[in-house]
Amino acid sequence: MELISVALPNYNGGLFLSEAINSILKQTYSEFELIIVDDASVDNSVEIIESFEDKRIKLIKLKKNGGIVNALNTAINESKGGIIARMDSDDISHPERFEKCMNVFFQNPEVGVVGTWMETFGRDKQLWKYHDTNEKLKQELWFGSPIPHPASMFRVSVLREANIQYESDFPHMEDYLFFYNLSKFTSFYIVPEVLFNYRLHQSNITGLNRSSFQKRLIEIQSYILVDSRTFVPNRRFSEILYQVSAGNILHHSPSILLNWLRQFKMVVDNDDLQPVLNEKWKRMLYKIVDLRPFKGFVLAFRSGFLNFLFIKYFLTRVLGIKP
């Protein structure tokens, strides 16, 4: 059995830490080391970690808080396994997560990154599904991170050969840049099954305010456009790309949106992108119809998305009947 190195960064995560650790210790795939990097916590985290008497746990105590990027790179540099498995101090891995993901690695040597579906819990309960092919997962990179970072696993050999590590250029979006860099060297895979529970709570690190999140997402999307296509987007192009990613394009006229769509297709010029882009565009059209029916109808007609199902949905909204 190949050794898995679990990278678990922790900062003041004592409230949920025991539950997270226990979910790893209960894995059906038992050949792993659990590397917990405590980022100078000031709560009872270290006491909780040291209360576990399992030789597979390796605690690294940092004297100074350096942030999640430093903690993750520290864990990877200290790892002995051929596969890195991500884990956070407030989430839960299902018992068969490692086993089912390792089966993918064993059977598909070209795959370097594996993720799973996730279900949220805590503040809200949602099922988060992801694309089912390597091509769609990589096309999703134009719009956001395609792999659920807390539920991801990846080959150490790809990191070493491509000289890839986590970078702090885009705070709170280190996973997006990390997966973009990996996409140039390996294939992605999603196990179409919920094998991970992601906790939603007030102190989640991803809980940035809306304006900060928008700014940082625009910055990294612009970086990817420049890096991959030598295309320097203007502010309007970047803002609409962000709103397409977020599923909200209410603030622009149909003409502006259609011009953006044509420009985006010219820039990317990739037929494989069509299913992913069409899916996002369709989802937005339905959302627009919910709020501004006639604008949604015009935009659907002019972008070629006016079909029987859309017309039926449009009429139900105009007539005030729920579909």
C-alpha positions as CSV (number, residue, x, y, z in Angstrom):
1,M,0.0,0.0,0.0
2,E,1.2,3.5,-0.9
3,L,1.6,5.9,2.0
4,I,-0.7,8.9,2.2
5,S,0.5,12.1,3.9
6,V,-2.4,14.1,5.3
7,A,-1.8,17.8,5.4
8,L,-3.9,19.4,8.1
9,P,-3.1,23.0,8.9
10,N,-4.6,24.3,12.1
11,Y,-4.9,27.7,13.8
12,N,-7.2,28.0,16.8
13,G,-9.3,25.1,15.5
14,G,-9.8,23.5,18.9
15,L,-13.6,23.6,18.8
16,F,-13.9,21.0,16.0
17,L,-10.4,19.6,15.8
18,S,-11.1,16.3,17.6
19,E,-13.9,15.5,15.2
20,A,-11.7,16.2,12.2
21,I,-8.8,14.1,13.5
22,N,-11.1,11.2,14.4
23,S,-12.5,11.2,10.8
24,I,-9.0,10.6,9.5
25,L,-8.1,7.9,12.1
26,K,-11.3,6.0,11.1
27,Q,-10.3,5.7,7.4
28,T,-10.6,2.2,5.9
29,Y,-7.3,2.9,4.1
30,S,-4.9,2.9,7.1
31,E,-1.6,3.5,5.5
32,F,-1.2,7.2,6.2
33,E,0.6,9.7,8.3
34,L,-1.4,12.7,9.7
35,I,0.8,15.8,9.6
36,I,-0.8,18.5,11.7
37,V,0.9,21.9,11.4
38,D,-0.2,24.1,14.3
39,D,0.2,27.7,13.2
40,A,1.0,29.1,16.6
41,S,-2.5,28.6,18.0
42,V,-3.4,30.3,21.3
43,D,-6.3,28.0,22.1
44,N,-6.2,24.4,23.3
45,S,-5.4,23.0,19.9
46,V,-2.0,21.5,20.8
47,E,-3.4,19.9,24.0
48,I,-6.2,18.3,21.9
49,I,-3.7,17.0,19.3
50,E,-1.3,15.6,22.0
51,S,-4.2,13.8,23.7
52,F,-4.4,11.3,20.7
53,E,-2.2,8.3,21.2
54,D,-1.8,7.3,17.5
55,K,1.7,7.0,16.1
56,R,0.5,8.0,12.7
57,I,0.0,11.6,14.0
58,K,2.9,14.0,13.5
59,L,2.6,17.4,15.1
60,I,4.6,20.3,13.9
61,K,4.3,23.4,16.2
62,L,5.2,26.7,14.5
63,K,6.4,29.4,16.8
64,K,5.1,32.2,14.7
65,N,1.8,32.4,12.8
66,G,2.7,32.3,9.1
67,G,-0.7,31.7,7.5
68,I,-2.2,28.7,5.7
69,V,0.2,28.8,2.7
70,N,3.2,28.5,4.9
71,A,1.5,25.8,6.9
72,L,0.6,23.7,3.9
73,N,4.0,24.0,2.3
74,T,5.5,22.9,5.7
75,A,3.3,19.8,5.8
76,I,4.2,18.9,2.2
77,N,7.9,19.4,2.8
78,E,7.8,17.1,5.8
79,S,5.7,14.5,4.1
80,K,7.0,10.9,3.4
81,G,4.1,9.7,1.3
82,G,3.6,9.6,-2.4
83,I,0.1,11.1,-2.1
84,I,-0.9,14.3,-0.3
85,A,-4.4,14.4,1.1
86,R,-5.8,17.7,2.2
87,M,-7.8,18.1,5.4
88,D,-9.0,21.1,7.5
89,S,-9.4,21.2,11.2
90,D,-13.2,21.8,11.1
91,D,-14.3,19.3,8.4
92,I,-15.1,15.6,8.3
93,S,-13.8,12.9,5.9
94,H,-16.0,9.9,5.3
95,P,-14.4,6.6,6.3
96,E,-14.0,5.4,2.7
97,R,-12.6,8.7,1.3
98,F,-9.0,7.6,1.1
99,E,-9.7,4.1,-0.2
100,K,-11.9,5.3,-3.0
101,C,-9.6,8.1,-4.1
102,M,-6.5,5.8,-4.0
103,N,-8.3,3.4,-6.3
104,V,-8.5,6.2,-8.8
105,F,-4.7,6.8,-8.5
106,F,-3.9,3.1,-8.8
107,Q,-6.1,2.6,-11.9
108,N,-5.2,5.9,-13.7
109,P,-1.5,6.8,-13.6
110,E,-2.2,9.9,-15.7
111,V,-4.4,11.4,-13.0
112,G,-2.5,13.6,-10.5
113,V,-5.4,15.2,-8.7
114,V,-8.5,13.6,-7.2
115,G,-11.4,15.2,-5.5
116,T,-14.9,14.2,-4.4
117,W,-18.3,15.6,-4.1
118,M,-19.0,17.5,-0.8
119,E,-22.0,18.1,1.4
120,T,-22.0,21.2,3.6
121,F,-23.3,21.2,7.2
122,G,-23.4,23.7,10.0
123,R,-25.1,26.9,8.9
124,D,-26.6,25.3,5.8
125,K,-26.9,21.9,4.1
126,Q,-26.0,21.7,0.4
127,L,-24.8,19.1,-2.0
128,W,-21.8,20.4,-4.0
129,K,-21.2,18.4,-7.2
130,Y,-18.4,18.9,-9.6
131,H,-17.7,18.2,-13.3
132,D,-17.3,14.6,-14.3
133,T,-14.4,14.8,-16.9
134,N,-10.8,16.1,-16.9
135,E,-11.7,18.3,-19.8
136,K,-14.6,20.0,-18.0
137,L,-12.7,20.3,-14.8
138,K,-9.9,22.2,-16.6
139,Q,-12.3,24.4,-18.5
140,E,-13.9,25.4,-15.1
141,L,-10.5,27.0,-14.3
142,W,-11.7,30.0,-16.4
143,F,-14.4,30.7,-13.8
144,G,-13.1,29.3,-10.5
145,S,-11.3,26.5,-8.7
146,P,-12.6,23.2,-10.2
147,I,-11.6,20.9,-7.4
148,P,-12.9,21.1,-3.8
149,H,-9.6,22.0,-2.1
150,P,-10.4,20.5,1.4
151,A,-11.4,17.2,-0.2
152,S,-8.5,17.0,-2.7
153,M,-5.6,14.5,-3.0
154,F,-2.6,14.8,-5.3
155,R,0.6,13.1,-6.3
156,V,3.8,14.4,-4.7
157,S,5.7,13.3,-7.9
158,V,3.8,15.9,-9.9
159,L,4.6,18.7,-7.4
160,R,8.3,17.7,-7.4
161,E,8.7,17.4,-11.2
162,A,6.9,20.6,-12.0
163,N,8.3,22.5,-9.0
164,I,4.9,23.5,-7.8
165,Q,4.0,24.6,-4.3
166,Y,1.3,26.8,-2.7
167,E,1.8,30.5,-3.4
168,S,0.6,33.6,-1.5
169,D,0.1,35.8,-4.5
170,F,-3.7,35.7,-4.2
171,P,-4.6,35.5,-0.5
172,H,-7.5,33.2,0.4
173,M,-7.4,31.8,-3.2
174,E,-4.2,29.8,-3.0
175,D,-6.1,26.6,-4.0
176,Y,-7.3,28.2,-7.3
177,L,-3.7,29.2,-8.3
178,F,-2.4,25.8,-7.1
179,F,-4.9,23.8,-9.3
180,Y,-4.3,26.1,-12.2
181,N,-0.5,25.4,-12.0
182,L,-1.1,21.7,-11.7
183,S,-3.5,21.6,-14.6
184,K,-0.6,22.2,-17.0
185,F,1.1,19.0,-16.0
186,T,-1.5,16.4,-15.0
187,S,-5.1,15.2,-15.3
188,F,-8.0,15.8,-12.8
189,Y,-10.6,13.4,-11.5
190,I,-13.7,13.7,-9.3
191,V,-15.2,10.7,-7.5
192,P,-18.9,11.3,-8.1
193,E,-19.8,10.5,-4.5
194,V,-20.1,12.5,-1.3
195,L,-17.0,11.5,0.7
196,F,-16.5,14.8,2.5
197,N,-18.5,17.1,4.8
198,Y,-17.5,20.7,4.7
199,R,-18.5,22.8,7.7
200,L,-20.0,26.2,7.2
201,H,-19.6,28.5,10.1
202,Q,-19.0,32.1,10.9
203,S,-15.3,31.9,11.2
204,N,-14.6,30.1,7.9
205,I,-11.5,31.5,6.3
206,T,-13.3,31.8,3.0
207,G,-15.9,34.1,4.6
208,L,-14.5,37.2,3.0
209,N,-16.8,40.2,2.5
210,R,-18.3,40.4,-1.0
211,S,-16.1,43.2,-2.3
212,S,-12.9,41.6,-1.2
213,F,-13.9,38.3,-2.7
214,Q,-14.8,39.9,-6.0
215,K,-11.6,41.9,-6.1
216,R,-9.4,38.8,-5.5
217,L,-11.3,36.6,-7.9
218,I,-11.0,39.2,-10.6
219,E,-7.3,39.4,-10.0
220,I,-6.7,35.7,-10.3
221,Q,-9.0,35.3,-13.3
222,S,-7.1,38.1,-15.1
223,Y,-3.8,36.5,-14.2
224,I,-5.0,33.2,-15.8
225,L,-6.1,35.0,-18.9
226,V,-2.8,36.7,-19.3
227,D,-0.7,33.6,-18.4
228,S,-2.5,31.2,-20.7
229,R,-3.7,33.4,-23.6
230,T,-1.4,36.5,-23.5
231,F,-4.7,38.4,-23.4
232,V,-4.9,41.5,-21.1
233,P,-8.5,42.0,-20.1
234,N,-9.9,45.4,-19.5
235,R,-11.9,46.2,-16.3
236,R,-15.3,45.6,-17.8
237,F,-14.3,42.3,-19.3
238,S,-13.0,41.1,-16.0
239,E,-16.0,42.3,-14.0
240,I,-18.4,40.5,-16.4
241,L,-16.2,37.3,-16.2
242,Y,-16.5,37.5,-12.4
243,Q,-20.3,38.0,-12.6
244,V,-20.6,35.0,-15.0
245,S,-18.6,33.0,-12.5
246,A,-20.9,34.1,-9.7
247,G,-24.1,33.6,-11.7
248,N,-25.1,37.3,-11.6
249,I,-25.2,39.5,-14.7
250,L,-28.2,41.7,-13.9
251,H,-26.4,45.0,-14.1
252,H,-25.4,44.9,-17.8
253,S,-27.5,45.3,-20.9
254,P,-28.1,42.3,-23.3
255,S,-25.9,44.0,-25.9
256,I,-22.9,44.4,-23.5
257,L,-23.3,40.8,-22.3
258,L,-23.5,39.4,-25.9
259,N,-20.4,41.4,-26.9
260,W,-18.6,40.0,-23.9
261,L,-19.7,36.4,-24.8
262,R,-18.4,36.8,-28.3
263,Q,-15.1,38.3,-27.1
264,F,-14.6,35.6,-24.5
265,K,-15.2,32.8,-27.1
266,M,-12.6,34.5,-29.4
267,V,-10.0,34.8,-26.6
268,V,-10.4,31.2,-25.4
269,D,-11.1,29.7,-28.8
270,N,-11.7,26.2,-27.5
271,D,-14.6,23.9,-28.5
272,D,-14.2,22.0,-25.2
273,L,-15.2,25.1,-23.3
274,Q,-18.7,25.2,-24.8
275,P,-20.4,22.7,-22.5
276,V,-19.1,24.5,-19.3
277,L,-19.8,28.0,-20.6
278,N,-23.2,27.0,-21.9
279,E,-24.1,25.5,-18.5
280,K,-23.1,28.7,-16.7
281,W,-24.9,30.9,-19.2
282,K,-28.1,28.9,-19.0
283,R,-28.0,29.0,-15.2
284,M,-27.7,32.8,-15.3
285,L,-30.5,33.2,-17.8
286,Y,-32.9,31.3,-15.6
287,K,-31.8,33.5,-12.7
288,I,-32.4,36.6,-14.7
289,V,-35.8,35.5,-15.7
290,D,-36.7,35.0,-12.0
291,L,-35.9,38.7,-11.3
292,R,-36.3,40.5,-14.7
293,P,-38.3,38.1,-17.0
294,F,-38.2,40.2,-20.2
295,K,-34.5,40.9,-20.0
296,G,-33.9,37.2,-19.6
297,F,-36.1,36.4,-22.6
298,V,-34.3,38.9,-24.8
299,L,-30.8,37.7,-23.7
300,A,-31.8,34.0,-24.2
301,F,-33.2,34.8,-27.7
302,R,-30.1,36.8,-28.8
303,S,-27.6,34.3,-27.5
304,G,-29.4,31.3,-29.0
305,F,-30.7,29.7,-25.8
306,L,-34.4,30.2,-26.5
307,N,-35.9,26.6,-26.5
308,F,-39.2,25.1,-25.4
309,L,-38.1,24.5,-21.8
310,F,-36.9,28.1,-21.4
311,I,-40.1,29.5,-23.0
312,K,-42.2,27.4,-20.6
313,Y,-40.1,28.6,-17.6
314,F,-40.4,32.2,-18.8
315,L,-44.2,32.0,-19.1
316,T,-44.6,30.6,-15.6
317,R,-42.6,33.5,-14.2
318,V,-44.5,36.1,-16.2
319,L,-47.9,34.6,-15.2
320,G,-46.8,34.2,-11.6
321,I,-47.0,30.4,-11.6
322,K,-44.2,28.4,-10.0
323,P,-42.7,25.8,-12.4
